[in-house]
């Protein structure tokens, strides 16, 4: 999907930085977006979202019946 930047000052900044760094404009914008996302704690990375979900699950208190909610008889069948 194309991205159009209507502000000429921003376009000039991107072009100037791209020339100075040797990056393409796309690579430059991607790096800037990734750095800002990391700085403010926003990430679309699946691993980060998975870790956040696991951290949330870890905050759920343990229940005494959570491991084995059913009673079992000597033959391994539920009572």
Secondary structure as UniProt FT lines:
FT   HELIX           8..21
FT   HELIX           25..40
FT   HELIX           46..58
FT   TURN            64..65
FT   TURN            74..75
//
